[in-house]
Amino acid sequence: MPLAEFVDNRVRLASAEDAEVAGQLLFDFNTEYEDSTPPPNEVARRIVELLEHGDTRVLLGGGGPDGIAVLRIRPAIWSFANECYLAELYVRPARRGDGLGRGLLQAAKQVAVAEGCAWMDLGTNEHDIAARGLYESEGFTNLEDGAPNYYYELDL
C-alpha cells in the first residue's frame, strides 16, 4: 500500500530495511513500561523474520521515525475473512499529543481493510487511559462487561 493512500502522510509501511529502527522503537516501548525485552538487535532480527513470513505488517510514523504499529493478520475462524490483531502501538513520549498515534491507528485500520480483515482487536490495560481514549475515539468497542478478563500465558 503506497504512502499516498494513508490518511496520515507521516505514516508508512516498513520493510526489512527498517528493522533496526523498528527494533529500537519496540525495545524503547517495553523499557518505558518496565517490561522485559530482548536487545534491540534481536528484536530487529525477529521483525525481519516476521515480515518475511508474511502475516505481519509494521507501520512507522514520524520523521525519526517516532512511532510504530505492529499488525498480525490471520484467517478468521468464524468467517471467511481475515482478522487483524494490533499487537503494538507506540509513540515516543516527546511526540505524544500531536496526533501521530492517531495517524498510526488510522493507517493500521486502512491496512487491515486492504488485507481483507473483517475486524481488528487489541489489548491494553485499565491504567493506560490515553490509549483507551484513542481507541474508543477511533470506533473500538470495549468488550468488558464489568467482570475482569483474564489473560493467561505459558512459556513452552
C-alpha positions in Angstrom: 0.0 0.0 0.0 1.7 3.2 -1.1 2.2 6.0 1.4 -0.2 8.3 -0.5 -3.1 6.0 0.3 -2.8 6.5 4.1 -4.9 9.1 5.9 -1.8 10.4 7.6 1.1 11.2 5.4 3.6 10.8 8.3 3.0 7.0 8.3 4.5 4.4 6.0 4.8 0.7 5.7 8.1 -0.6 7.0 10.3 -3.1 5.1 13.1 -5.3 6.3 15.5 -2.3 5.8 13.6 -0.6 8.7 14.1 -3.5 11.1 16.8 -1.7 13.2 14.7 1.3 13.9 11.6 -0.8 14.5 13.6 -3.0 16.9 14.7 0.1 18.8 11.2 1.5 19.0 9.8 -1.8 20.3 12.7 -2.0 22.8 12.0 1.5 24.0 8.3 0.7 24.4 9.0 -2.3 26.6 11.7 -0.5 28.5 9.4 2.5 29.2 6.8 0.3 30.7 9.4 -1.8 32.5 8.6 -5.0 30.6 11.3 -7.4 29.8 12.7 -7.2 26.3 15.5 -8.7 24.3 18.1 -6.2 23.0 17.1 -4.0 20.0 19.2 -6.0 17.5 17.4 -9.2 18.5 14.0 -7.5 18.1 15.2 -6.2 14.7 16.1 -9.7 13.6 12.7 -11.0 14.7 11.0 -8.2 12.8 12.8 -9.3 9.6 11.6 -12.9 10.1 8.0 -11.8 10.8 7.9 -9.6 7.7 9.4 -12.4 5.6 6.8 -14.8 7.0 4.1 -12.6 5.5 1.5 -12.3 8.3 2.9 -9.2 9.9 2.8 -5.6 8.8 4.8 -2.9 10.5 3.9 0.8 10.2 6.4 3.6 11.1 5.3 7.1 11.8 7.0 10.5 12.1 10.4 11.6 10.7 12.5 9.8 13.3 10.6 7.5 12.9 8.9 8.3 16.3 6.1 5.7 16.4 5.3 2.2 15.4 2.3 -0.1 14.9 2.6 -3.8 14.5 -0.3 -5.8 12.9 -0.7 -9.5 12.9 -3.1 -10.7 10.2 -4.5 -14.2 10.1 -7.5 -16.1 8.7 -10.5 -15.8 11.0 -12.2 -18.9 12.4 -15.8 -17.7 12.4 -15.9 -16.1 9.0 -14.3 -16.3 5.6 -12.4 -13.1 6.2 -9.1 -12.2 7.9 -8.8 -10.8 11.3 -6.2 -8.3 12.5 -4.5 -8.1 15.9 -2.9 -4.8 16.7 0.0 -6.2 18.6 1.8 -3.0 19.4 1.2 0.7 19.1 3.9 3.1 20.5 4.8 6.7 20.1 7.9 8.2 21.7 7.0 10.3 24.7 8.2 13.6 23.1 5.8 13.1 20.2 2.7 12.2 22.1 -0.2 14.5 21.8 0.5 15.7 18.2 -1.7 13.1 16.5 1.0 10.6 15.5 -0.6 7.8 17.4 -4.0 8.5 15.8 -2.3 8.6 12.4 -0.7 5.2 13.1 -4.0 3.8 14.2 -5.9 5.1 11.2 -3.3 3.7 8.9 -3.4 0.4 10.7 -7.2 0.2 10.1 -6.6 1.0 6.4 -4.0 -1.8 6.1 -6.4 -4.2 7.8 -9.2 -3.4 5.4 -6.8 -3.7 2.5 -5.8 -7.1 3.8 -9.4 -8.3 3.8 -9.8 -8.2 7.6 -13.4 -8.1 8.9 -12.2 -6.8 12.3 -9.3 -5.7 14.4 -8.7 -6.4 18.1 -6.2 -5.3 20.6 -5.5 -5.3 24.3 -4.5 -2.6 26.7 -4.6 -2.2 30.5 -7.0 -0.2 32.5 -4.3 2.3 33.6 -3.5 3.4 30.0 -6.3 5.9 29.9 -4.8 7.9 26.9 -4.6 4.7 24.8 -8.1 3.7 25.8 -9.4 7.1 24.8 -7.6 7.0 21.5 -9.0 3.5 20.7 -12.6 4.4 21.7 -12.4 7.7 19.7 -11.5 5.7 16.6 -14.5 3.4 17.0 -13.1 0.5 19.0 -15.6 -1.0 21.5 -14.5 -2.1 24.9 -16.0 -5.6 25.3 -15.7 -5.6 29.1 -18.9 -6.3 30.9 -17.8 -5.3 34.3 -16.1 -8.6 35.0 -12.3 -8.8 34.6 -10.9 -10.6 31.6 -8.0 -12.9 32.4 -5.1 -13.4 30.0 -3.0 -16.5 30.6 0.4 -17.3 29.3 2.6 -20.3 29.4 6.3 -20.4 28.4 6.9 -23.5 26.3 
